[in-house]
């Protein structure tokens, strides 16, 4: 999900630290990135991390994707209520299917998992009747052939609004996730996971992936906004891991953007880029594992789905992609998403 920017945060010791200062320090220590002034990427793009809710306008979504050279959007329903009330109503999988039917091939639904009924760690360790019904419904939906995966499964989420579904901390190595993994393997489809990169969760995620080696997991937001060595290590250890860069641009139209460091950064949190320049250690990971990453805008709230906001996000990604080798840029922009979400079926 997308978040709203704050100027300061607490580091791992609880001290308040400027996000801008951290970013600047990272750049100064890392040095310049060669090719940062390259031409923006001009090819077709698949937005591999999109959302829909009850207040989204279908015509706007179709218009902004077409206008920005986005051939398709992976679409995940946000069942949670939005922070702006009637301006940002919750959605459901039916809305995702309706949009896909109106624009064949442009919007690709996943079975949505941003569900209020999943809030609470106990429901993950010992699924109750509602969770079991959700799992059966997910099985039925995947069997229909109308969905191309499962997600976004919310494991660890930092709050940027109030309410019971704002700050979330669920166990990824759990009965619920084992069932989700079983369904993903059954239908040979990926699972998109939202999980900040807390070390204990990273270790448990590794256990889950190792035990479900045939399942492709897409770890959202540059692998939970993890630091480059952690991302590299997880990619080496787990061939079934993929990562999206959704929401990780270092600008925030109307205040939204994980890539700015909001809603908070911990000791294990890292940025991806600053002012249109990849941090060198991140760029090295993308080049070395060019078949494992996709991009996405991650606009989860209706008031932010507009021409300016979408253009700024895609424009920044085009700028960043232009600094990569042409082969890597093409993979991140489009071809990896085709393979991961089985769009060639």
N, C-alpha and C positions, 0 to 999 in steps of 0.2 A: 504494500500500500504506500501511497505518497504521504509526505509529512510536511508540516509548516515550519519555517525556519525560525530559529532563535539565534541571537548573537553570541551567547555564552553557554557553557555547559560545565558539568563537573567531571573532572578526570577520575581515574580509578581510586585516588586517595580521598575524593570528596571535595577537592579544591575546585574553585570556579576558574575556568580557563577559556580564553578566547579561541573560537574555532579558526578565525582568520590568522591568529598568531601561530596556531599549530600547522595550518596549511603552509604559511610562509616559511616556517622552520623546515618543513618537509622538503619544500622546493630548494631552499638554500643548501641543505645538506645533500640533496640528490644531484643537483646540477641540471643543466638544460637538456631538453630532449631534441635530438636531431630530427629535422623535418617538420617541426611544429608549424611552420609557415606554409605548408603544402596546400595545394588546392583542395577544397572540400570534396568529399566523396559524392559522385554524381549518379551512382547507380540506384537500382530499385532497393527498397527496404521492406523488411517485415518487422513490424512492431510486435515483439514477442512477449509483451507484458502490458495488456490493457484491461480495463474494467468497465462494468456497466452497472448502473443503479436506476432506480425508478424515475429520477429527474433528468437523466441524460437525454439529449435530443438526438434521435437517430440520424436526421438529415445533417446535423452538424458533424457528427462522427464520420459519416460517409464523405462529406465535403472536405474536411481537414485532412483526412488520410489521402484522398485522391490529389489534393492540391500540393501535398508535400512528398509525392513520389513513394507513398507507402502502399504497397500492393496488397497487404493483408495485415490484420491485427489479431493476435491471440487474445481471446476475450474471456474474462473471469468475472462472474457476477459477485457483487458485494452485497451480501445479505445484511450486513450491519447497518444500523441507522447512521446517517451522516451527521457531522457536527453542526450543519446549518439547517436542520429541521426540514421544512417542506421544500426548501431549495435543493435538498440532497437526500431524497428518499431512498430507502433500501431497494435492492433489486433481487432478481432470481434467475434461475437457469432458463425459464421460459422467455424472458426478455432477451437473453443472449441468443436463443434459438430463433426468435422472431427477427432479430437484426440480421442474423446469418441468412435467413430465408429471403429477406428483402434485398440483400446484397451478396449473392452467392460467391464464395471464394474470397471475399474481402474480410469477413469477420468469422473467426474460427473459435467456437465455444469450447471451454473446458467445463467439467462438472465443478461448480463453485463450492468452496470450502470456507469462505469467510462467513461462518454461520454462528449466530448467537448461541445456538443449542450446544455448541462445542466448547463454550467458555467454562473453564474449570478443570484443573489437572486431574481430578478424580474421574472425570468422564473419559479420560484418555487411558488411565490405568485399568479402569473397570467400566467399560462402556455401558451406559444405561439403555433403557428401551428406546429413547429418542435417537441416540447415537447408532444403535443397531438398525433402526429404521432408515437412518441416513445412509448407512453402509449398503443396505439392500437396495435403496433407491439409486445409489451410485452405480451399483452393479447393473441394474436395469437400464440406466441411462447409457452406460458404456456399451451395453449389449445392443443398443439401438443403432450404433454406428454414427450417431450425430455429434459426438463429442470426441475431441482429440487429446484428452488427458484429464488430469485432476489438479485443481488448485484454485486459488492459492491457499495452501494449508498454513495456518498461522500458528507457529510454535512459540517464538519469542518476539514480542512486539513492544516497542517503547511507546508510551502514551503521548499523543499530541492533542488530545481532547479529553473531556470528562466522560464518565459513564463506566459501566461494568465491563465493556469490551475494549477499553482503551489500553491499559497496561496488561499484557498477556504473557504468561510464563507456563508453557506446557511441556511435558516430557516427550522428546522425539523418539526415544527408545521405549515404546509403549505398546499396549495391546491395540490401541486405535491405529497407530501408524503401521503396525505389522499387518493389519487388515487392509489398510489403504495400499500398502505395498503388494499384498496378494492380488488385489484387484488390478493394479497397474500391470503386474506380470501376466495375469490372465488375459488381458486385452492388448498387451504389448504397447502400452501408452505411458507417457511420462507423468511425473508428479512434480508440481511447482511448490517449493517450500519457502516460506518467509521465516527466517530465524537469524536473529542477531548472533554474531560469532563468539558468544561466551565460551570459554575453553571447555567447560564441562559438557555443554551441549554439542560442541564440535566433536568431542570424543564419542559421545553417544550416537551422533549422526554417523560417524565412521562405523560403529558397530552395526547399525541398521543397514547401511550400504553394503557392508561386507557380507551380511547374511542374506541380502537380496540383490545379488550381483547382476541379475538379469533385468533389474528395474533401473530405468534412467530417472535420476533425480535432478531437477533444475533448482539450484540454490539461488534464490533471488537476491538482487541488490549487491552484486559483486561478491557473491558468496558471503552474505550476511555482513557486508562492510568489513570483512576481515583484512588483515594485513597481508601483503604480498607473499611472505614466506609461508604463512598458513594456507593460503589459497594454493600455492604451488605444491605444498606437501600433500594436501587433500586430493588434488588432481592426480598426483603420482600414485598415491595409495589406492585410489578408487576410480577405475576406468569408466564406471557408470555415472560419474558425477559430471554435471554440466552447470554452468552459471550464467545468469543474466545480469546485465548492467543497468537494469531498469531503475530510473529515477536517480542515477548516480552522477548526472551532470552537475557541475559546480556553479549553477545559477538557479534562481528560484523565482520564476514568474509567479506573481501574486503570493510569494512567500513559501511555495512548496518545493521540496527537493531533498531527498536523502543525501545527495552528493554534496550538500552544504554543511553537513555535520549535524543537522537537526533530526529529531528533537533533542537528542543528546549523544555525546560520544563517551565511550568508556576506554579503558586502557587498551582494549583489543580492537578498537574501531579505527578504520582508516578511510581517507578520501581516495577517489580514483583519479581526479584531475583538478587542476586549478586554472581558471581563465582560458579554457580551451586547450590546455596542454596536459597530456597524460603524465602522471608521476612516473619517472623512469622505471622503477621497479615493477609498476603495474603494466606498463607497456611491454616490458620484457616477458611477463607472464602471458599476455595476450598473443604475442608473436610465437612463443614457445608452445602454446596450447591453443592454436588458432581454430581448432575444430571443436572447442568445448564451450565457446561463449556466444551469446546472442545479446541484442540490445532491446530496449523497450522504454516507453515514455512513462508508464505507471501513473496515469491520471485516474485516480480512484474516486474523485468527487466532481459532481456535475458542474458547479460554478467555475471549475478550472478547465473544463472541456470547451475550449473556444479557439478561434483561428490564431490569435496571437500566441497564446500559451503553447499550443501544439507546434506551431511553426518554430518558436524559439527552441523547444526541446529537440525537434528533429534537426534543426539547423545546427545546434551544437554537436549533436552526434555526427552529422556529416563533416563538420570541422575536425572532430577527433578521429573519425575513420580515415580522413585524408592524410593523417600522420603515420598510418600503418602501411605496411607493404600492400600492394594491390590485392594479392591473394588473401591475406588476412582480413582486409577490409570487406571483401566480398563475402567471406564466410560469416563474419560477425553480423553483417548487414542483412543477409538473406539466406544463404545456402545451409547454414547450420540449423536455422529454424525449420526449414523444409524437412530436413532429416529428423530432427528431434521430435517434431509434432506430427510426423508421418503425413505431411501435406501432399506427398506424391502418390498416396494410395488412391 
